[in-house]
């Protein structure tokens, strides 16, 4: 490897490893990215070569992550009686999304013999099952196969969007590391290859943040609208885009119509679906009633999460509760690190709001890590730190992380008996 001949910069004047970089000449190494300067004989990558390199990287991470998840699932299912790998990838919410794609939504809220409301598929937002239905009807694929294909296409799109966003903020090396963390090393990354909406939401959220970063406000708004039709967590994205618009107002000293229209678009998706459910059920709070009835989900300002953490950490009973508790605490710690080191404000707000929305609700504790899969911010401090490791050590650390992440997701799908 060629020696690094850059002049040594005193650590006191190096930028924070998470502080977004400004535009740099192509030949200038970005200290925040962890990249070494290219040898002077070769010069910077051309834009075409940079695009080819990105495509190769994204495809390689997608293939390796998918193989790791499937291998872990196959290994555990082979030793465990019950459903096979394909059935596991279509389990839990995947079955409900497939039902929506095949049969549509219920017309009303059903009630039990005791007069209490029952949960139903109106709890699930429509964009993912709509895409599954469209693919099913246009290609002739069965609904289950269409659901998996849509998820994998969204997964691939999400990796491209995440890589472009993190590259623009912190450089290629940090972006490469982030891809591995997102795709396979984070707990419950397996949701990205399941018939779930996490991959689609991550693709739309990262795409919207990237568009805002580039000043493409109408594209950011359109993607934000679609994210709002995918998951209620799009409220975090709308808040992040509002911060991006405020930053643009400070920079330009005026509010242009494009940022304003983009922000309005980003705020419309989720309310539109909630109002549609209200009209369909005849209750303004129909969606919230269904969520509470079927999944025990409501906003409790984190009371259920605090009870879970204190009880689990005090008793230390069971691998899944204990690992979930430690990983949720780690997620909070990584968010604090990101704030202290000054990540890009819209990304800070997006990731923090995702964390607050996840911890502030009373939903199943064993689903919280899956809900955080698209949060992205939680992985940036770790990616920035890892990107400064020597290559051999970095490969070892990421490989170990990939083994852990793939095994953890497979364990939750095969061994754990409750919904993820």
ABEGO torsion letter per residue (X at the ends): XBBBABBBBBAAABBBAABBBBBBBAABBBAAAGBBBBBAAAEBBBAAAAAAAAAAAAAAAAAAAAAAAAAAAAAAAAABBEBBAAAAAABEAAAAAAAAAAAEBBABBBBBAAGBBBBBAAABBAAAAAAAAAAAAAAGBBAAAAAAAAAAAAAAAAAAAAAAAAAAAAEAAAAAAAAAAAAAABBGAAAAABBBAAAAAAAAAAAAAAAAAAGBAAAAAAAAAAAAAABAAAAAAAAAAAAAAAAAAAAAGBBBAAAAAAAAAAAAAAAAAAAAAAAAAGBAAAAAAAAAAAAGBBBAGGAAAAAAAAAAAAAGBEAAAAAAAAAAAAAAAAAAAAAAAGBBAAAAAAAAAAAAAAAABABBAAAAAAAAAAAGAAAAAAAAAAAABBAAAAAAAAAAAAAAAAAAAAAAAAABABBX
